[in-house]
Amino acid sequence: MAPTPCALCKSSRALIIRPKNHQKLCKPCFIFLFETEIHNTITSSSLFRSGERIAIGASGGKDSTVLASVLKTLNERHNYGLDLLLLSIDEGIKGYRDDSLETVKRNAVQYDMPLSIVGYDELYGWTMDQVVSQIGKKGNCTYCGVFRRQALDRGAARLGIKHVVTGHNADDVAETVMMNLLRGDLPRLSRATSIVTASAASDIKRSKPLKYAYEKEIVLYAHHKGLDYFSTECIYSPEAFRGSARTLIKNLERVRPSAILDVVKSGEDMAALVPAEVSNPGFSTAGAKDIAVVLDGEADGEGGCGSSNGRASGGEMAVMEQRLRDEETREGKETQNADHETDFTSQGQRHDRHKPTPGAKSSSKGKRLPKQQLQKCGRCGYLSSQSVCKACLLLEGLNKNRPKTQISVSVEEEEYSPTLTRRMEGLTTAGPEAANVT
């Protein structure tokens, strides 16, 4: 049987079947096509500007290693004019992060890039091993997600860098879309699907050049390029809620290879329907192209870890019950003099429809979303939308030997929270008359 020729060059023998579309390619054509697609993503989204200093979030894994390799290649091939360096976070996980950091150190030599390492123990006085020993394996990703985002921002700030690129790929984005759909959190979905995110707690932006690259193709690229990377998964990640979304996405991919990009595209389309004042409350992105605002402590994909694979722990239920009691007392007083009904649309949005008063003019204006004000955390000085940043709240629980797996928010933020769960909590506390649907 004659060998199958490459679908592009038509001369060399095809050795690779692309997971994305089952296209049969030779090794050189696959590598060139992979790099070209990343280049097209970068240029179409205007991710970089000439002379910009870029920190590559490097973990030593396949995604960040491929990202560093591709950016170095494209920077030289297309004359981006970028100053590239590696920024790594040491979470303090023995048997995982200490080994992967050795890989990052080798990458720094191989790619001739400066390397900066920031540790949790240095910033917070805790390693993730110590955190897990205190709180257990369930819920630990909540801590790590908040700590990591702040650590990356602080590491970049130390270096005077305003732009960090991460190795999030198409599979990661599809998982995030699925997680937020399962949580009923469209506002966060709209932020997570953006290729560029700007933090409300920092002037440092982030971008995902590998957003449309399949994880399997990243592995193929690393293999055929002979890249040096660390392949062990985090020893604490199996407890994360993301694992459930990942399994679902992989099952869909087996049936339909294009399912990953289809989910990503669907997420982008749904994000476009979310009003800007809901997805980015109180923050202006005027003049920015495809930039979403990420709220304080909200890491890319963070928040899906949860506890018990998404089920609430005893601590979370205690916080929720106390909040419901407080809201019931407060709203009970307000509803005594209020003469209105509460209606829920098919989308689950809550609307207050006041009964008309004779001679009174009707008003179609609803409540305005509160504008969040940035301020410095009263404890660590990190910019936050609250008086105490989320990292400090979590550290307080650890230091008092009372770990927090849910981060409290103000009454005003809770009232205007767009998630379906909080809307349903509002329905519960409003009493049985609020459930009447007209």
C-alpha positions in Angstrom: 0.0 0.0 0.0 1.4 3.3 -1.1 2.2 5.8 1.7 -0.2 8.7 2.2 1.2 12.0 1.0 1.1 15.1 3.2 -2.1 17.1 2.6 -0.1 20.4 2.3 3.2 19.8 0.5 2.0 16.7 -1.4 5.5 15.4 -1.5 6.5 14.1 1.9 4.9 11.1 3.6 2.2 12.0 6.1 3.1 11.0 9.6 0.7 13.0 11.7 -3.1 13.1 11.9 -4.2 16.4 13.4 -6.7 15.8 16.3 -8.5 19.0 15.3 -9.6 18.0 11.8 -7.9 14.7 11.0 -5.8 16.3 8.4 -2.8 14.1 7.4 0.5 16.0 7.5 4.2 15.4 7.5 6.3 16.6 10.4 7.6 19.9 9.0 4.2 20.9 7.7 2.5 20.2 11.0 5.1 22.2 12.9 4.9 25.1 10.5 1.0 25.0 10.4 0.8 24.9 14.2 3.1 27.9 14.6 1.3 29.8 11.8 -2.1 29.4 13.5 -0.6 30.8 16.8 0.8 33.7 14.8 -2.6 34.3 13.2 -4.2 34.3 16.7 -1.7 36.8 17.9 -2.0 39.2 15.0 -5.8 39.0 14.6 -6.2 39.9 18.3 -3.4 42.5 18.4 -1.9 40.8 21.5 1.5 42.5 21.5 3.2 45.7 20.5 6.8 46.2 19.5 9.2 46.8 22.4 6.8 45.3 24.9 8.2 43.2 27.8 6.3 39.9 28.2 6.4 37.5 31.1 5.6 34.0 30.2 3.9 32.1 33.0 6.1 29.0 33.1 5.3 25.9 35.1 7.5 23.5 33.3 4.5 21.7 31.8 3.8 21.1 28.2 1.6 24.1 27.6 3.9 26.8 29.1 7.0 25.1 27.5 5.4 25.0 24.1 4.2 28.6 24.6 7.8 29.7 25.4 9.2 27.9 22.4 6.6 29.2 19.9 6.8 32.8 21.1 10.6 32.7 20.8 10.3 31.3 17.3 7.6 33.7 16.1 9.3 36.7 17.8 12.4 36.0 15.7 10.6 34.9 12.5 8.1 37.8 12.4 10.2 40.4 14.2 7.6 41.1 17.0 10.3 43.1 18.9 9.3 41.5 22.2 11.5 41.2 25.3 10.6 37.7 26.6 11.3 36.3 30.1 10.0 33.4 32.2 8.0 33.9 35.4 7.3 30.9 37.7 5.3 30.4 40.8 6.5 28.0 43.5 3.4 26.8 45.3 5.5 24.6 47.6 4.2 21.2 46.5 6.9 18.6 47.1 7.2 15.9 44.5 5.5 18.1 41.9 6.5 21.8 41.8 10.1 21.3 43.0 10.7 18.9 40.1 8.9 21.0 37.5 10.9 24.1 38.5 14.1 22.2 37.5 12.5 21.8 34.1 11.8 25.6 34.0 15.4 26.3 34.9 16.6 24.2 32.0 14.1 25.9 29.7 15.5 29.3 30.7 19.0 28.1 29.5 17.6 26.5 26.3 15.6 29.5 25.2 18.1 32.1 26.6 15.4 33.8 28.7 15.8 35.3 32.1 13.9 33.5 34.9 12.2 34.8 38.0 10.6 32.6 40.7 8.1 33.8 43.3 7.1 31.5 46.1 4.0 31.2 48.2 6.1 30.8 51.4 7.8 34.1 50.6 4.5 36.0 49.9 2.1 34.4 52.3 4.1 32.4 54.8 2.4 29.2 53.7 3.2 26.5 51.2 0.4 24.5 49.5 1.6 21.4 51.3 1.0 23.2 54.6 -2.4 24.5 53.4 -3.5 21.0 52.4 -2.3 19.5 55.7 -4.6 22.0 57.5 -7.7 22.0 55.3 -7.5 18.7 53.5 -7.4 18.0 49.7 -11.0 19.1 49.1 -11.2 22.9 48.5 -7.5 23.5 48.3 -7.8 24.7 44.7 -9.8 27.7 45.9 -6.7 28.8 48.0 -4.2 28.0 45.2 -6.3 29.9 42.5 -6.5 33.1 44.6 -2.9 32.9 45.7 -1.5 32.2 42.3 -3.2 35.1 40.6 -1.9 37.5 43.2 1.6 35.9 43.0 1.7 36.3 39.3 0.7 39.9 39.5 3.2 40.6 42.2 6.0 38.8 40.4 5.3 40.8 37.2 5.1 44.0 39.2 8.5 43.4 40.7 9.9 43.0 37.2 8.1 46.1 35.9 6.1 44.1 33.5 2.5 44.9 32.4 1.7 41.9 30.3 1.7 38.2 31.3 1.0 35.4 28.8 -0.3 32.0 30.0 -0.5 28.6 28.4 -4.3 28.1 28.5 -5.3 26.1 25.5 -8.6 25.4 23.7 -9.3 22.4 26.0 -8.9 24.6 29.1 -11.2 27.3 27.7 -13.8 24.7 26.8 -13.7 23.2 30.3 -14.1 26.7 31.8 -17.1 27.4 29.6 -18.6 24.1 30.7 -17.9 24.7 34.4 -19.6 28.1 34.3 -22.6 26.8 32.4 -22.9 24.1 35.1 -22.7 26.8 37.7 -25.1 29.1 35.9 -22.5 31.9 36.0 -22.7 33.6 32.6 -20.9 36.8 33.7 -17.8 34.8 34.7 -18.1 32.8 31.4 -17.9 36.1 29.5 -14.7 37.0 31.2 -13.1 33.6 30.9 -13.7 33.3 27.1 -11.8 36.5 26.3 -8.3 36.1 24.9 -7.2 39.1 26.9 -8.2 39.7 30.6 -7.4 42.7 32.7 -7.4 42.4 36.4 -9.5 44.8 38.5 -6.9 44.5 41.2 -3.9 45.3 39.0 -2.8 47.1 35.9 -1.3 43.9 34.5 -3.1 42.3 31.7 -3.0 38.6 30.7 -3.5 36.9 27.3 -3.8 33.4 26.0 -2.0 32.9 22.7 -2.8 29.2 22.7 -6.5 29.8 23.1 -7.4 27.9 19.9 -4.7 25.2 20.1 -5.8 21.7 21.0 -4.1 20.0 24.0 -3.3 17.0 21.9 -1.7 19.1 19.2 0.4 20.8 21.8 1.7 17.4 22.9 2.4 16.5 19.3 4.3 19.7 18.8 6.3 19.2 22.0 7.1 15.7 20.9 8.2 16.4 17.4 10.2 19.4 18.4 11.9 17.4 21.2 11.0 20.0 23.9 12.0 19.4 27.5 8.9 19.5 29.7 7.5 18.1 32.9 4.5 15.8 32.4 3.2 15.0 35.9 -0.2 16.4 37.0 -0.6 18.3 40.2 -1.0 15.8 43.0 -3.9 17.8 44.5 -5.9 18.5 41.2 -7.9 15.2 41.1 -10.3 16.6 43.7 -11.1 19.7 41.5 -14.5 20.3 40.0 -12.6 21.1 36.7 -11.8 17.3 36.5 -15.5 16.6 35.9 -15.8 19.2 33.1 -12.6 17.8 31.6 -14.0 14.3 31.4 -17.1 15.6 29.8 -15.2 17.6 27.2 -12.9 14.6 26.4 -15.9 12.3 25.9 -17.4 14.9 23.5 -14.1 15.1 21.6 -14.1 11.3 21.0 -17.5 11.5 19.3 -16.9 14.8 17.5 -13.3 16.1 17.2 -14.4 19.7 16.5 -16.4 19.7 19.8 -13.7 21.6 21.7 -13.6 24.5 19.3 -17.4 24.4 19.0 -17.8 24.7 22.8 -15.3 27.6 22.8 -17.2 29.4 20.0 -20.5 28.8 21.8 -19.0 30.3 24.9 -17.8 33.4 22.9 -21.3 33.8 21.4 -23.0 33.5 24.8 -20.5 36.0 26.3 -21.4 38.5 23.6 -25.0 38.4 24.9 -24.0 39.3 28.5 -24.3 43.1 29.1 -21.0 44.8 29.8 -22.3 46.2 33.1 -22.9 42.7 34.3 -19.8 40.9 33.0 -17.5 43.8 34.0 -19.4 45.6 36.8 -18.1 49.1 37.6 -15.0 48.9 35.3 -14.5 50.6 32.0 -12.8 48.9 29.1 -13.4 51.7 26.6 -11.0 51.5 23.7 -9.9 48.0 24.5 -10.4 45.2 22.0 -11.8 41.9 23.4 -10.6 42.6 26.9 -12.5 41.3 29.9 -12.1 42.4 33.4 -11.3 39.7 36.0 -12.4 40.6 39.5 -10.1 40.5 42.5 -8.9 37.0 43.2 -10.7 35.4 40.3 -8.1 33.3 38.5 -8.6 31.9 35.0 -10.7 28.9 35.7 -10.4 29.3 39.4 -13.4 28.8 41.5 -14.4 25.6 39.9 -12.4 23.5 42.3 -14.8 23.9 45.2 -15.1 21.2 47.8 -16.4 17.7 47.4 -16.4 18.2 43.6 -18.8 21.1 43.7 -20.8 20.1 46.8 -20.9 22.6 49.6 -18.9 21.7 52.7 -20.2 22.2 56.3 -18.3 25.5 56.6 -19.9 26.8 53.4 -23.4 25.8 54.6 -22.8 27.6 57.9 -21.9 30.8 56.1 -24.8 30.4 53.7 -27.3 29.8 56.6 -26.0 32.9 58.5 -26.3 35.0 55.4 -29.9 33.8 54.8 -30.9 34.6 58.3 -29.4 38.1 58.1 -31.1 38.8 54.7 -34.4 37.4 56.0 -34.3 39.9 59.0 -33.3 42.8 56.7 -35.7 42.0 53.9 -38.6 41.2 56.3 -38.5 44.8 57.5 -38.3 46.2 53.9 -41.2 44.1 52.6 -43.6 45.2 55.3 -44.0 48.6 53.6 -43.2 47.4 50.0 -46.2 46.9 47.7 -44.7 45.0 44.9 -44.4 41.6 43.3 -41.3 39.7 42.3 -41.3 38.0 38.9 -38.7 35.8 37.3 -38.3 35.6 33.6 -37.5 32.5 31.7 -33.9 33.4 31.9 -34.0 33.5 35.7 -33.6 37.2 36.0 -35.4 38.9 38.9 -37.6 41.9 38.3 -39.5 44.0 40.9 -42.8 45.2 39.4 -44.4 47.8 41.6 -48.2 47.9 41.6 -49.3 51.1 40.0 -50.5 53.9 42.3 -53.4 56.0 41.0 -52.0 59.3 39.5 -48.4 58.1 39.8 -46.2 57.9 36.8 -44.6 54.5 36.0 -40.9 54.2 35.8 -39.1 51.7 33.7 -35.7 52.4 35.3 -34.4 49.6 37.5 -31.7 49.6 40.2 -28.3 50.6 39.0 -25.5 48.2 39.5 -23.1 49.4 42.2 -19.8 50.6 40.9 -16.9 48.8 42.6 -14.1 51.1 43.9 -10.5 50.0 43.8 -8.6 50.5 47.0 -5.6 49.1 48.7 -6.0 46.0 50.9 -5.7 47.2 54.5 -3.4 44.4 55.3 -1.1 43.6 52.4 -1.5 46.8 50.3 -2.6 44.8 47.2 -5.2 46.5 45.1 -8.7 45.1 45.7 -12.3 46.0 45.3 -12.8 45.3 49.0 -11.1 46.7 52.1 -9.4 43.3 52.6 -8.3 41.3 49.6 -9.4 37.7 49.2 -5.9 36.3 49.7 -5.8 38.0 53.1 -9.2 36.6 54.0 -8.1 33.1 53.2 -4.8 33.6 55.1 -6.8 34.9 58.1 -8.7 31.6 58.2 -5.5 29.6 58.0 -3.7 31.6 60.7 -6.7 31.3 63.0 -6.9 27.5 62.3 -10.4 28.1 60.8 -9.9 27.6 57.1 -12.4 29.4 54.8 -13.5 27.6 51.7 -15.9 30.3 50.7 -15.1 34.0 50.5 -17.6 36.4 51.9 -18.8 39.4 50.0 -20.5 42.6 51.0 -24.3 42.8 51.3 -24.4 45.2 48.3 -22.3 42.8 46.1 -24.5 39.8 47.2 -27.7 41.7 46.2 -26.4 42.4 42.7 -24.6 39.1 42.2 -25.7 37.8 38.7 -25.3 34.1 39.4 -28.3 31.9 39.3 -27.5 30.4 42.7 -27.7 33.8 44.4 -30.8 34.7 42.6 -32.5 31.6 43.9 -31.2 32.4 47.4 -32.9 35.8 47.0 -36.1 34.0 46.1 -35.9 31.8 49.1 -35.4 34.8 51.5 -38.2 36.9 49.9 -40.9 34.5 51.2 -43.5 32.4 49.5 -45.3 35.4 47.9 -42.2 36.1 45.8 -42.6 32.8 44.1 -45.8 33.8 42.4 -45.2 34.0 38.7 -47.6 36.1 36.6 
